Amino acid sequence: MTRTEARPRPPGVPSAPEPDRAADAPPPPRPDPGAAEELARRLRAVACLPGPSAVPTAWPCDRTLLGWLRQLTYPGLYTWPVEENLARRWIGGDIFHTRRVPDAPDFLTGVDLRRLPPHVVAPLLRRISMTRTAPRAADLAPDALAADAGQVSTYERTGPARGWGQPEQAPPLPETTVIPHVVHGIWLGRALPAGNSFWANYGAAAAHYAGEVDFVLWTDIPRARFDAARVTPPAPPGRPDPLAPVRDLLAWAATHGIHLVNVSEVFHTSAPMTLHTPFALEMGQRVPQAFAAASDHLRVEVVHRFGGLYADGDLHFLPDTGAPSEEATGGADREDAASGNDAAPGDAAGYRLFRGRWRGRPDADGPTRLPELFDRVAASPHGFTLNALTDEIVLNDAILAPSGHPALALWLEGARYNYLRDQRALFAGGEPTQHAPRSGEEPATWTWAVTPVRTGRLHHWLLARLGITGAELVKPAPAVRGYSELSWLPPVAGEPPVACPDPDPLPTLIGCVNLLRWQYLSRGGDLALTAVAPLIRGLPDPDTAWTALLLAFGDLSTDLGPVTSVTDRRRNQDQTLDVVVLPPEAEALLDRTADPETWFGSDAGTGREFWFLGERTVPARLRIATAR
């Protein structure tokens, strides 16, 4: 369970008090020790230490590309001893085999998705769209796809133009740069809610560019669920209808000609993601920041695999007619008010950036329509672009490139390496300076900062490694303009409960162990209870789940080493404190009086309490349970 305090507690308090209750409220039932023991036994039984490693599932074959990537990352890249050591040391083995790459669906067996000609990208995505029934293998044959070829932008390169402004050892671009006219959007974790800005923007743009540009929505909703929504009538009024959001999404996509593509169908065992393990780690957390981090990975994978334009759902693709209407913004002002983010009503060009806001219109030196934007990027010196708002401000909410561009290959490797780094190293070994927010600023909290730093700000590293500035990139505006809604941020008062989709708590606890093992490795032996609290609190019996989790984790981390600290408090955006309060049976498994020589905060010189990124860590040991 968790609770929220109105004011910060004084430092040095070893454990959280019991949650506030009404005087006449009955105390919650204590967990059944037998139920917790049985759940812990089941959790141990399905594990297999140390499990498969997290080495990449696909290794590059191009020796020129591989040598260049090693030069710009680290020399041991894609050598087995180094990859195996890094994966075991920083991510850990997949002890439950939950991160296996899915098998290819029957209709994609034999289709080489890694070498797809650009002119057949759009027809393939149309035919595997879940707005239709599953295609036959014959529908995806090369001749069948070529007969329905999509629009592309083409540019012939010769001599120095193939070098895309990089040194000679960099992999050259092909003699012909070809970018399919496809716009990719991503929404993960649930069906895209009707009426938000994504719904309005993509629907209007797909209708406006019909026949010129294909629009795709990438989702983790399986095909079977869309098939069920297609044939199942709506529930009678007043009764729950779990398929209603999927049915609405299906109707919206069919109405506007948008293709719904499942991530697992496309990135399968024969054509996996480079970032499969980080993507799976983030998806397993099932909270807004993690879905945003997974989207940060997927957008680069999709454009690198297929080419085209990735664009966030809050971007606009139609001519600017001034202040957006309520329909055009999808009620963004209401959403921002609810989340504690100050919007700029009527300002379609005003971005709210991570760590501050930027006002004013972007530098609009691009064309006014999407097809012309594709043409200009294909012919640009670097052959790709990002959302360069100005010469100094570049965002990753728009990525436009041909498939296989070396810059995106480097981006993927930088993202993968970020999961092989200590969390503190992401901030150069120290906590960012915190200050009282001035008028109009985001609250002074870093609770949600790890997501953008680990995944969403890699394009800054990429451009620095390539020596490319925003002034050299094609600016997408006015063909693509936007307003960042920061929809991935949690509500100001902390994470809402995440409802468990399975009545059996075991799958949720498996996800919790995976997260705790990864956090243990990236946080120097820390037991990050705040990382799994949103999952636990969504279960019917959180106290039994907490007890079972701590009973089992000692056995499920013997390959890692002893726990040396516990993180149990998180500062919310409204500055209240979200406290993980364990039931007595689980609390008894923690020795908070222990004094390990080194722990996550031992180098900070702050005593027995260390605050980092809005979370509190204290030294502790996990007592190994004797009951089995």
TITORRO-358562 format. One record per residue (C-alpha): x, y, z. Coordinates in steps of 0.2 Angstrom, whole numbers, padded with zeros to 4 digits, always signed. Layout:
<rs>
XYZ ...
</rs>
This chain:
<rs>
+0000+0000+0000 +0005+0018-0001 +0000+0034+0006 +0002+0053+0003 +0008+0065+0016 +0003+0084+0015 +0021+0090+0019 +0038+0082+0018 +0044+0072+0033 +0059+0077+0042 +0075+0068+0036 +0082+0053+0045 +0065+0044+0049 +0068+0026+0047 +0051+0020+0042 +0035+0027+0037 +0020+0028+0049 +0004+0018+0046 -0008+0027+0034 -0021+0039+0041 -0038+0031+0043 -0055+0037+0049 -0058+0034+0068 -0072+0022+0065 -0065+0013+0050 -0061-0005+0053 -0042-0010+0051 -0038-0018+0035 -0037-0037+0036 -0019-0044+0039 -0012-0055+0025 -0014-0073+0027 +0004-0080+0030 +0000-0096+0022 -0007-0087+0006 +0009-0076+0005 +0020-0092+0008 +0011-0101-0006 +0012-0086-0018 +0031-0085-0014 +0033-0103-0017 +0024-0102-0034 +0035-0087-0039 +0051-0097-0035 +0045-0112-0044 +0043-0103-0061 +0060-0095-0060 +0076-0102-0068 +0092-0093-0062 +0102-0086-0070 +0091-0086-0085 +0095-0081-0103 +0106-0066-0104 +0100-0050-0112 +0113-0049-0126 +0106-0042-0143 +0094-0053-0152 +0100-0046-0169 +0118-0042-0173 +0123-0031-0188 +0132-0039-0203 +0139-0024-0212 +0157-0023-0207 +0159-0004-0211 +0143+0000-0201 +0150-0011-0186 +0167-0003-0186 +0159+0014-0186 +0147+0010-0172 +0162+0004-0162 +0172+0019-0165 +0157+0030-0159 +0152+0019-0144 +0164+0007-0137 +0176-0006-0145 +0168-0021-0138 +0151-0018-0146 +0144-0034-0153 +0158-0045-0147 +0151-0060-0137 +0161-0058-0121 +0159-0040-0119 +0140-0041-0123 +0137-0055-0111 +0146-0047-0097 +0137-0030-0099 +0120-0038-0100 +0123-0049-0085 +0130-0035-0075 +0118-0021-0079 +0101-0029-0084 +0102-0047-0077 +0096-0063-0084 +0078-0066-0090 +0074-0078-0076 +0056-0080-0080 +0058-0081-0099 +0046-0066-0101 +0057-0056-0113 +0057-0069-0127 +0055-0062-0144 +0038-0067-0151 +0036-0079-0166 +0031-0072-0183 +0013-0074-0187 +0009-0086-0201 +0005-0073-0214 +0022-0065-0211 +0032-0081-0212 +0045-0079-0226 +0043-0060-0228 +0059-0052-0225 +0054-0036-0216 +0072-0030-0214 +0075-0028-0233 +0058-0022-0238 +0059-0010-0254 +0053+0007-0249 +0038+0007-0262 +0030-0008-0254 +0031-0002-0236 +0014+0007-0237 +0005-0008-0246 +0012-0020-0233 +0006-0010-0218 -0011-0008-0226 -0013-0027-0228 -0007-0032-0211 -0018-0018-0203 -0029-0025-0190 -0044-0015-0197 -0044-0030-0209 -0044-0048-0206 -0027-0057-0206 -0020-0057-0224 -0015-0073-0234 +0003-0076-0237 -0001-0073-0256 -0007-0055-0252 +0010-0051-0246 +0020-0058-0260 +0032-0046-0268 +0022-0045-0284 +0006-0042-0275 +0013-0028-0265 +0022-0020-0280 +0005-0019-0289 -0001-0008-0275 +0015+0003-0273 +0015+0017-0261 +0021+0035-0264 +0039+0038-0261 +0052+0053-0261 +0068+0049-0271 +0085+0058-0273 +0100+0052-0282 +0117+0054-0273 +0134+0053-0281 +0151+0056-0274 +0153+0067-0258 +0134+0067-0257 +0134+0049-0251 +0145+0054-0236 +0130+0064-0228 +0143+0076-0221 +0152+0063-0210 +0171+0057-0211 +0176+0044-0223 +0175+0030-0211 +0156+0033-0209 +0145+0021-0219 +0139+0030-0235 +0121+0032-0239 +0115+0022-0254 +0116+0029-0272 +0097+0033-0271 +0089+0039-0255 +0071+0033-0255 +0058+0038-0241 +0041+0030-0241 +0027+0043-0238 +0021+0035-0222 +0018+0043-0205 +0020+0032-0190 +0011+0036-0173 +0012+0026-0157 +0000+0023-0143 +0005+0009-0130 -0003+0002-0114 -0022+0004-0119 -0033+0009-0133 -0031+0027-0139 -0044+0037-0130 -0057+0044-0141 -0058+0063-0142 -0040+0067-0137 -0028+0078-0148 -0020+0062-0155 -0037+0056-0161 -0041+0073-0169 -0024+0077-0177 -0021+0060-0185 -0039+0058-0191 -0039+0075-0199 -0022+0072-0207 -0026+0055-0213 -0041+0061-0222 -0033+0077-0229 -0018+0067-0236 -0028+0052-0242 -0019+0044-0258 -0003+0054-0254 +0003+0049-0237 -0002+0033-0227 -0005+0035-0208 -0001+0021-0196 -0004+0018-0178 +0007+0006-0169 -0001-0003-0154 +0002-0017-0142 -0016-0022-0143 -0016-0040-0150 -0026-0044-0166 -0037-0056-0157 -0044-0042-0147 -0049-0032-0163 -0056-0048-0171 -0067-0050-0155 -0072-0032-0155 -0077-0033-0174 -0089-0048-0171 -0095-0044-0153 -0110-0032-0152 -0109-0018-0139 -0115-0022-0121 -0133-0016-0116 -0133+0001-0108 -0128+0001-0090 -0117-0015-0092 -0098-0015-0093 -0091-0017-0111 -0072-0020-0110 -0072-0020-0129 -0079-0003-0131 -0063+0007-0132 -0056-0006-0145 -0072-0005-0155 -0071+0014-0155 -0053+0013-0160 -0057+0001-0174 -0071+0012-0181 -0060+0028-0180 -0046+0020-0190 -0058+0013-0203 -0066+0029-0205 -0050+0039-0208 -0040+0025-0217 -0028+0023-0203 -0018+0007-0202 -0018-0002-0185 -0002-0012-0184 +0003-0023-0169 +0021-0021-0163 +0024-0040-0159 +0018-0046-0176 +0031-0035-0185 +0046-0036-0173 +0047-0055-0172 +0060-0068-0170 +0066-0066-0189 +0066-0047-0188 +0068-0042-0169 +0071-0025-0162 +0089-0020-0158 +0081-0013-0142 +0070-0028-0138 +0076-0030-0120 +0074-0012-0115 +0057-0011-0124 +0051-0026-0114 +0058-0019-0098 +0049-0003-0100 +0033-0011-0106 +0033-0022-0090 +0031-0007-0079 +0014-0002-0085 +0015+0016-0080 +0014+0032-0090 +0033+0036-0090 +0037+0018-0095 +0025+0018-0110 +0033+0034-0115 +0050+0027-0113 +0045+0011-0124 +0038+0023-0137 +0055+0033-0137 +0063+0016-0142 +0049+0010-0154 +0049+0026-0164 +0067+0024-0169 +0065+0006-0172 +0051+0009-0184 +0059+0023-0194 +0075+0013-0195 +0066-0003-0201 +0053+0005-0213 +0058+0023-0216 +0045+0038-0216 +0040+0050-0203 +0037+0047-0185 +0027+0060-0177 +0019+0062-0159 +0000+0063-0158 +0000+0080-0152 +0008+0087-0168 -0002+0096-0181 -0001+0092-0200 -0014+0104-0207 -0012+0122-0211 -0011+0134-0196 -0028+0143-0195 -0024+0152-0179 -0030+0147-0162 -0035+0129-0161 -0053+0124-0158 -0058+0113-0143 -0060+0099-0156 -0043+0102-0163 -0034+0101-0147 -0044+0087-0140 -0047+0095-0124 -0029+0098-0120 -0033+0112-0108 -0044+0101-0098 -0030+0087-0097 -0017+0099-0093 -0027+0107-0079 -0030+0090-0072 -0012+0085-0072 -0006+0101-0065 +0003+0107-0081 +0000+0125-0086 -0006+0125-0104 -0006+0140-0116 -0024+0141-0122 -0025+0145-0141 -0006+0144-0144 -0004+0130-0156 +0015+0133-0158 +0019+0135-0140 +0029+0120-0134 +0031+0115-0116 +0048+0107-0115 +0055+0095-0102 +0062+0106-0088 +0055+0122-0094 +0044+0129-0108 +0047+0138-0124 +0035+0150-0131 +0035+0157-0149 +0033+0150-0166 +0046+0137-0173 +0058+0142-0187 +0047+0137-0202 +0059+0135-0216 +0051+0119-0222 +0038+0116-0235 +0019+0118-0231 +0014+0100-0236 +0020+0083-0230 +0025+0076-0248 +0036+0091-0251 +0044+0089-0233 +0048+0070-0238 +0056+0077-0254 +0066+0090-0245 +0073+0078-0232 +0077+0065-0245 +0088+0078-0254 +0095+0086-0239 +0114+0084-0235 +0112+0073-0220 +0097+0063-0227 +0087+0063-0211 +0079+0076-0199 +0072+0078-0182 +0060+0091-0176 +0072+0106-0176 +0061+0120-0168 +0075+0132-0170 +0093+0131-0173 +0096+0128-0155 +0081+0118-0149 +0079+0100-0157 +0066+0088-0151 +0063+0069-0154 +0044+0071-0157 +0047+0070-0176 +0060+0059-0185 +0060+0058-0204 +0073+0047-0213 +0075+0032-0225 +0076+0015-0218 +0093+0009-0213 +0100+0026-0210 +0117+0025-0201 +0112+0039-0189 +0097+0029-0183 +0108+0014-0181 +0119+0024-0170 +0104+0031-0160 +0099+0013-0156 +0116+0008-0150 +0116+0024-0139 +0099+0019-0132 +0104+0001-0128 +0120+0007-0119 +0110+0018-0108 +0102+0003-0100 +0120-0003-0096 +0124+0012-0085 +0122+0016-0067 +0107+0027-0064 +0118+0040-0056 +0129+0040-0072 +0115+0047-0082 +0116+0063-0072 +0135+0064-0072 +0136+0057-0054 +0125+0070-0045 +0107+0076-0043 +0102+0090-0054 +0100+0107-0045 +0083+0108-0038 +0075+0125-0034 +0058+0133-0030 +0048+0134-0045 +0046+0152-0052 +0029+0157-0060 +0025+0146-0075 +0038+0133-0072 +0036+0114-0068 +0036+0110-0050 +0053+0107-0043 +0053+0088-0044 +0063+0075-0053 +0052+0060-0049 +0049+0058-0068 +0066+0063-0074 +0074+0046-0078 +0062+0042-0092 +0067+0057-0103 +0085+0056-0099 +0087+0037-0102 +0077+0036-0118 +0070+0053-0124 +0085+0064-0124 +0097+0053-0134 +0095+0063-0149 +0106+0077-0141 +0119+0064-0138 +0117+0058-0156 +0119+0075-0164 +0134+0079-0153 +0143+0063-0159 +0139+0067-0177 +0144+0085-0176 +0127+0090-0183 +0117+0106-0176 +0099+0110-0177 +0104+0124-0190 +0109+0110-0202 +0093+0100-0201 +0078+0103-0212 +0065+0110-0201 +0048+0101-0202 +0037+0117-0199 +0025+0122-0206 +0021+0105-0213 +0022+0098-0195 +0019+0109-0180 +0015+0104-0163 +0011+0107-0145 +0018+0096-0131 +0005+0090-0119 +0017+0080-0108 +0004+0066-0108 +0017+0054-0101 +0018+0063-0084 +0009+0055-0069 -0005+0065-0060 +0002+0078-0048 -0002+0067-0033 +0007+0052-0039 +0003+0036-0049 -0014+0030-0049 -0017+0012-0045 -0013+0001-0060 -0027-0012-0061 -0021-0030-0063 -0028-0037-0079 -0026-0055-0072 -0035-0061-0057 -0020-0072-0053 -0007-0060-0045 +0008-0071-0051 +0011-0063-0068 +0011-0046-0059 +0024-0052-0046 +0034-0059-0060 +0035-0042-0068 +0039-0034-0051 +0054-0046-0049 +0060-0042-0066 +0060-0023-0062 +0068-0026-0045 +0082-0036-0052 +0085-0022-0066 +0084-0008-0053 +0096-0018-0041 +0109-0018-0055 +0107+0000-0060 +0106+0007-0042 +0120-0002-0034 +0111-0015-0024 +0095-0005-0020 +0078-0013-0018 +0068+0000-0027 +0050-0003-0019 +0044+0013-0027 +0047+0006-0044 +0035-0009-0041 +0022+0000-0030 +0011+0005-0044 +0009-0013-0049 +0007-0020-0032 -0006-0007-0027 -0017-0013-0042 -0019-0031-0035 -0034-0036-0025 -0023-0040-0009 -0008-0029-0010 -0002-0034+0008 -0001-0052+0003 +0008-0048-0013 +0021-0037-0004 +0025-0051+0008 +0026-0064-0005 +0037-0053-0016 +0050-0050-0002 +0049-0068+0004 +0054-0074-0013 +0066-0060-0019 +0080-0066-0008 +0080-0083-0017 +0078-0074-0034 +0093-0063-0033 +0106-0075-0026 +0116-0072-0043 +0116-0053-0039 +0122-0051-0021 +0114-0045-0005 +0102-0030-0005 +0111-0015+0003 +0097-0002+0003 +0079+0002+0001 +0070+0016-0009 +0053+0018-0001 +0047+0036-0004 +0044+0047-0020 +0041+0065-0021 +0025+0069-0031 +0024+0084-0043 +0013+0093-0031 +0027+0091-0018 +0017+0078-0007 +0026+0063-0002 +0021+0045-0008 +0026+0033+0005 +0027+0014+0002 +0020+0007+0018 +0023-0012+0020 +0013-0024+0030 +0021-0030+0046 +0025-0047+0039 +0034-0039+0024 +0043-0025+0035 +0050-0039+0046 +0060-0045+0031 +0069-0029+0030 +0083-0025+0042 +0084-0006+0042 +0097-0005+0056 +0110-0013+0045 +0125-0003+0041 +0132-0009+0025 +0149-0002+0020 +0143+0003+0003 +0125+0007-0003 +0117+0017-0016 +0119+0033-0006 +0135+0030+0003 +0145+0041-0008 +0134+0056-0006 +0139+0060+0012 +0121+0063+0018 +0121+0050+0032 +0108+0037+0032 +0096+0045+0020 +0099+0049+0002 +0087+0059-0009 +0090+0056-0028 +0078+0061-0042 +0064+0064-0029 +0066+0047-0021 +0072+0043-0004 +0085+0028-0001 +0090+0022+0016 +0103+0008+0020 +0095-0009+0023 +0097-0028+0022 +0084-0041+0016 +0083-0055+0028 +0082-0072+0020 +0066-0080+0025 +0068-0097+0033 +0051-0103+0030 +0049-0113+0014 
</rs>
